[in-house]
Amino acid sequence: MTAVSPPPPWPRRRFVGALAAGLAGPAAAQFRVEITGIGATQMPIAIAPFRDEALAVVPVSAVVRADLQRSGVFRVVDAPAGLDERSLLALEEWRGKGADALAAGSVARLADGRFDIRYKLWDLVKGGELLAQSTTAHPGDLRLAAHRIADVIYERLTGDRGVFATRIAYVTKAGSRFALHVTDADGEGGQIALASAEPIISPAWSPNGKELAYVSFESRKAVVWLQDVASGQRRMLANFRGSNSAPAFAPDGRELALTLSRDAVAQLYLMPREGGTPRRITNSNAIDTEPAFSPDGRTLYFVSDRGGGPQIYRMPATGGGAERVTFAGSYNISPAVSPDGKWLAFVTRQGGGYRLMVQDLAGGAPAAITDTQDDESPSFAPNGRLIVYASRAQGRDVLMTTTLDGRVKTRLLASGADMREPAWGPFGR
């Protein structure tokens, strides 16, 4: 949950509790993926090693394989080496090998230093070729090219758009240093957008993926900044009296919702992305914070203790009467709305622990989709099929992804840093 100053009655539990220090680590920390759980209807797919991919700096087929497995939709099965996009397959023989689809390809280095990647996807059940494509990539873009191949395969087999070429933002803490990272959706590669000796919290993507809003304590108070992801140029957006926190872009990108305590108690405001005078849209005697827009921009979800304990409410995005959304339990925070507007993810307190929940906004009881005790900061993938969130495992703060049914979870691991505050970026990279 997003911190405000002074802290609300439901303070963050670890990361900003002490409000001290920051990070400076390598921008491209080496991640590995641990996948647990079994999906109910996973499609078995074989991804053969791409011919000559050892010549490249990135193992293209391994990235594709990990992406598809992480989605929870596919179960990756073994495929023999020696296949490529030119192979003539006896498809009837493959039907007995436990795969419904097969992808194979090749990598070749061009004279100008780029790599030519060719691949083909076969349907092993109906028999026949599903797609054949090629792409070129500079050495530094090979990982992105592999993610895009995985996206093409995912969409061809599921009908849904893949999210492997999108990005995530998150904050790390190593020792007494903090850093805001922007990486691929699998946590690999990327850059450090900001390093600081003071906490950084609440990163939020602009709808076009070109900017990040976040809260920095570098001036020893909560201030909202807006930063261009490509250039690194940034500007102060909100530095009013009291605390400035919890930025959330409207879907059209022209405004942000913020939590400001300029009038004593923390309330919600709307502010143009260019800056200017904020407009107050809640008027309660309670703490109102953590705004999250609905996909159509008409509704604002937020957390308030106006009923005695923190619960999630919604109201018109322009202001007005609020209605309570969560009723199960006495402590529900960190709302995130799915891109189709059908699901609400949030964190609830149960028996002293904090668990990730999903609730159908059309009705129905919320369901816990984790069995951990320290979950925070859910954020939906732009296709709505996965959620990234922060949790704790083996004494470290880690990032996890999960399918909406909780059946398949992925842990992204990095050495030397605790990982917090994930935010999944939009399509359009």
N, C-alpha and C positions, 0 to 999 in steps of 0.2 A: 504494500500500500504506500501511497505517496506521503512523504513527511510534510508536515507544516510546522511553523514555528510561531508561537509555542506549540508543543506537540499535542495532538488530540488525545482523547482517552483511549485510543487504540493505536499506540505507537508501533512503528516498525520494530521488529524483534531483534535484529542484529545489525543490519548493514549500516544504518545511519544512526543507530542508537547512541553511539558515542560521538557522532559528528566529528570524526577525526581522520585525517590523512588521505592517501591516494595511490597511484600506480605508475610505473614506467616499465613495461615489459615489451617483448618482441611483438611486432604488429601481426606476424603470421605464426602464432602459436600452433604447434602440431596437435591436431585433434584426432581422436579415434572414436569410433561409433560402437556402442553396445546396444543391441536391440533385444528386448525381452517381450514375451507375450506371443500369443498366436491369434491371428485374425480369424474371423468366422468364415469368410469367403475369399481367402487369398488365392490369387492366380499364380500357378507355378510358371516361372519364366527362366529360361537359360540365357545367360550373357556370356558369350565366348570371349576369351582374351583377344583383343584387337591385334591383328598381325602387325609386327614391328613397332608396337607402342612403347617398347623399351627404349626406342630412340628419343622419345619425348620426355619432358621433365615431369609430366603428370601421367599416371596410369589411367588412361581414359576409361577403359572398361570397368576398372575397379570403382571409379567415381560413379559411373552409371549404375553399377550393381548396388552400391551402398545407397544411392538416392532412391531407387525403386524399392529396396527393402525397407528403408526408413518410412516410406509412405504408409505402410501397413496394408496396402492393397495386394502386394506381390510377395510370393515366396520364391526366392532365388535358388535354383537348382544348378548342379554342376554341368558344365559344358566343356567338351574337349577342346584342346588347343588345335591350331591348324586350320580353323575355319576363318573365312572372311566374307566380304560382300559378294565375291565372285563364285563362291562355292555352290556346286550343284548338289542339293540335298535330296536324299531319298526320304521324303516327308513321312511316308507310311512307316518307315523304321523309327522315326522320332516319336511317333505317337506312344510307343511303349517305353519311352525313357523318362516319363514323369513330368514333362513340360508341355504347356499349352502354347507357348510362344518362344521364339528363339531370335536373338539379336547377335550379329557378328559384323565385324568391320576391319578396317585397316588404318594405319597412320603412316604418312610419308612426309619427309622433310623436303620443302621446295627450295629452289635456288636462292630465293630472297630471304630465307630463314624462317618463313612461316611453315605451318604444318597443314597438310591436306588430310582431312578425316572423312572417310567414306563408311557408310554402314547400311545394313539392311535388316528388316524385321519380317519374320515369317510367322504365319498362323499355322501351328502344327495340328490343330484340331480339324479345321475345315480344309487345310492344305492350301498353300499359295502364299504369295508375297503380299505383305501389308504396306510396306513403304520401302523406298530406297532413296537416300539423300546423301549429300556431301556438303562439307563446310570447310573453310580455311580459318586458321587462328594463329595469331602471334604467340610465341612461347609463353608470354605472361597472361594470355587469355585462354590457355588450354583447359584450365579447370572450369571456367565459365562455359566454354564450348561443350565440355562433357555434361555439365548440368543442363544445357539446352537440348542435348541429345536425349537425356533422360526425360525432359519435359515433353518432347515430341513422342517418345515411346509411350509415356504415361497417358497422354491425351488420346493417342490413337487406340489404345486398348481400353480406356475407361470412359472416354467422352468428356472428361473433366480436364480443365487446364492444369498443368503441372506448376509447381512452385519452387523447383530446385534451383532455378537461375535467379530467384529473388534474393534479398539480403535481410539480415537481422542486425539490430543494434543491441548492445548490452554493455554493462559496466563490469569491470573487474577491479578487485582489490588485492594487491600483493604487498605484504608488509604494511607500510604506511602510505602507499600511493594508490590512487584511483586512475582509471582510464576508461574512456568511452570508445568502444570498438564498433566498427562496421565491417561485417564479414559476409561471406556466402551463407546461404540458409543452412548449410551443414556445419557452420562454425569455422570453416577453414578460410585461409587467405585473409584479405581485407586490409584494414588500416586502423590506426588509432586516430580518432577524430579530436580527442582532447585528453591530455594527461594533467593531473592536478594533485596537489597535496591536500585538497579538501574534497569532500564527497560530491559525487555527481549522481543524480537520480532522475527518474521519470523521462527517459527518452521517448519521443513521439515523432513518427514519420509524417511528412507532408503527403497529401494524396498522390502527387506526381513523383514521389521518391527522391526529390532533389534536395530537400532540406530536412534537418532534424531540429526539433525543439527539445530542450532539456533544462533541468534545474542544476545549477552549480552553486556551491557554497564557497567559492574562491574569495569572495568579499566578506566571508564570515557571516553571511545571511543567505537565505534562499532567494535566488534571482533566476528568472527565466531568460534563456538565450535562444537565438535562432541561428543555425549554422548551415551554410552551403556544403553539401557532402563532398562534391567534386573538388572545390577550391579550398575548403577549410575556412573561408572567410565567415565571420560571425558578427552578430550585433546583439546588443542587449535589448530584450523585448519588454520585460516587466521588472522594474526595480522600485516598487512603491514602498511606502512605509509598512513595516511588518513583513510578513512572509509572502512570497510569490511562488506558486508551485502548481503541479499537476497539469501541464499544458496538454491540450488535445485539439488537433486540427478538425475543423468542420470538413465534411466530404468535398466541398467545392474549393477548399484551400484558402478561402479569403479571410476567414476568421479563425481564432482559437478560443476555446473555453479555458479558463484559468481559475485557480483558487487563490484568492487574495484575502489577506487579513488587514487591509488598509483601514477598515472601519471597525477594528477590534476583533470581532469573531470572523473566522474563515467562511467566506461565501463564494459563490460562483459568479464569474464575470465573463463577458464576451469582449474580444479585443481584435481589431484588424491586424492582419499579419504584418502590415507595414508599421505597426505601432500606433500610438495615439492614446486617446482617453478610453479606458475600459468602461463597459456598461454592466451594471450589476443586474443579475437575473434571478437571484434568490434573495429572499428577505426573511430569514428565520433567525431565531435566537440560538440555533444549534450550529454545529460545525457541518458545513456542506463542502464536499471535496470529491476528488477523483472523477471528474466528468468524462463521459464516453458517449460519442454521437452514435445514433443509429445510422445505417448506411444511406438512407435518404436525407439525412440531415435535419429531419423534422423533430426528432426526439432526443433528449439528453438524459442519459442514465448517470446517476451519481450516488455517492455514499453520504449518509447523514445520520446523526445521532438524535434527531428530533423526536424519535419515539422512545428514547432512553438508552439505546445501544446502537451501534453502527449497523445499518441496513441499507439495502440498495433501493433507490427510488427512481422514478422517471417523470419527466415533465416536458412540455413543449420547449424546443431549443431556444425560442425567443423569450422564455420566461412564462410563468403562470403557475397554476396549481400542480402539485406533485402527488403522485400515487405510489404507494409502496409496492415493490416487486418481490422481495424475498421475505418469507415468513417462517421458514424452517430454521430453527436455531436463533441464538441471541446475538450473533456476531457474523456479519457477512460484508465483505469488502472487495475492492479491486475488480469492478465490473469490466467485462470486455464483450462486445457484441459481434456475432459472426457476420461476415460480409453479406450474407443473404438476409440478415435480420431475424433469423429464426431461433437462434440460440444465444443464451447468456452464459458466459463462463465467469466464475468468481471464486473467491476463497472464503471458506467458512471455518470457524473454530469448533472443533469437536474434541471434548475431553482433554483440553490443554494443547492439542495439536492443530495444525492448519492444513486443510485439504482442499484440493481443486475440485470444484463442482461444475456441472453443466445442467442448465435448465431450459426446457422448451418454452419459449416466450408465448406460445399459443395456449399454454396450459400444461399441467402435469407437475409432478413433484421433482425437485432437483435430485440429481444422482451424483454420487462421488465417483470420480474416475481415476483416483489415485489411492494408494494405501500408505502413503508417506505422511509425515507429521509436520512438515515445515515448508509447505508450498506457498509461492508468492507469484504475483505479477503475470497472470495469463495474457496471452496475445494470440489472436487467430492468424493462421496463414491466409493469404489473400484468396485462396480458393475455398476456405472454410473447412477443409478436411483435417487439418492438424492444429494443435495448440502448442505453442512454446511457453514454458513457464520455468521459474526458478524453484529449486528445492535443495535439500541437503542430503548428502550421502557420504558415508565413510569420513565424517568430520569435515567435509568441504562443501562449499556452496557451489552447486552445479546447475547447468541448464538441461532441461528435458524437453522432448516433444512427445505428444501423445495423440492417438486417434481420438475422435469424439466419444467413442464407446469405451476408451481406456484399455482396449485389448492389446495394443502394440505401443510400446514406449521406447524412445531412443534417448540415450544419455550421451551428451557431448562433453568430452573430458579434455581438460587442458591442465598442464602441470604448472604449479607455482602461483596460481591466482584463484581467488574465489570469484564466482561469476554470478551476477545479479541483474535485475531490471531488464529482461529481454523485451524487445519490441520487433514484431515481424513487419518488414517493409512491404510496399505494394508491388503489383505487377509493373512492367514497363521499363525494366532495366535495359 
